[in-house]
Amino acid sequence: MLVRLEPKDWLMHAVYLFFDEETPDPEDREVRDYLAAHKLEPKRDTTTTWDGREWYVMYFGGCYLGRHLRVLSDIQRRAAAEQHQEADTDVPAQAGTGERNAT
């Protein structure tokens, strides 16, 4: 999921949540479940092609999401950390150390 914030009128902003429909990010399901569980419905939603990919886009007012933005950010941050941790476990122990196999 990508998040785009855009300024609007005085002290207001728009929040766009972009979901790649072909290659979902690890946090997408949890974010959508959270929105549904809290009955948070977008003001508008649409699909668009961007950077050669198809996206489902939800538009919210920043005030409407309010404190939920922090939770969504935490979900995204946790998913990124888990993905990074998984990537680290896939790297051989000697990778990046300058050591070579003695074979």
Helices and strands as residue ranges (DSSP letters): E 2-7, E 13-20, H 28-37, E 44-50, E 53-61, H 62-65, H 68-89
